[in-house]
Amino acid sequence: MSQNKINTNTTILHVGLDVAKLALQLDLHGKSHSLTNDAKGHAALIKLLRGHGAHVICEATGGYEQPVVRALHAAQVPVSILEAGRVRHFAQAKGRRAKTDPIDAIVLTEYGRAIQPASTPAPSATQTRLAALSTRRLQLIATLTAEKNRSQHYDDKLLLRQTKALRQTLENQIAACDEAIAALVAADAKLKAQTERLDAIPGVGPVTATTVLAELPELGTLSDEATAALAGVAPYNRDSGDKTGVRHIAGGRAAVRSALYMATLSAVKHDKILKAFYLRLRNAGKKPKVALVAAMRKLLILMNRLLKNPNFHLAT
């Protein structure tokens, strides 16, 4: 546990919460509490936290954290959801090599005390549904792609019939997701306006726009640098002494990068500004992938500025 004072003289108690599929491990005032990751465990957690002015620190765990985060938001308990890699690097920097659930909860507490991360805002019902639909759509596309690749090697009539039927089912489900997303966008004035702003960019269609808005809801609220880092398209230096290393992107949200990649492939062909930018990098000797990632970053920054500033307009 940890207690920090901020400018308002309000004491914040950072508490680490390690989340697994079936269990929760809470570090509260240096004492470890084992709870179940279900409604009963969530209620017990909130009861333990009541009256402490607690700020919960947990990691993103592939979705297992979402039910308890929803319960914490409903109880108006601030919570920060962290990228697991950041916490692991923090633990290594402190010399903590052992890894158990109680130790992980303590590390999360220490991270909260040292870094004091901002709380993760509670998503609206529309944001939650959009994210769920977008994730499901991406899962279906991945399954369809895998099935198409497998079916190239089939010659048995039964297998050919099965793969045809399965692919049709997957395509129907993807179409159903698309319809649900379109209906959700049409029913929400803010989301509709955001989608239309992004859709106006050459190379960015409605699918790309809604995918980015679902997977990167912070878009339009952060600096260009922070937005690029969240998406994983910010280059990081690898320099030491008089040696200049190759810059690499790292981390970030893979679904956003995938959507940006496909949009940028089209934009560098059809948008005169991005095309000129890409060609300038290529003519300067940059490798195709390096130039494309730079164009992806430029496209994302444009999206961020369009949503942040209603008076910002696309160049013609």
Disulfide bonds with the S-S distance in Angstrom:
none
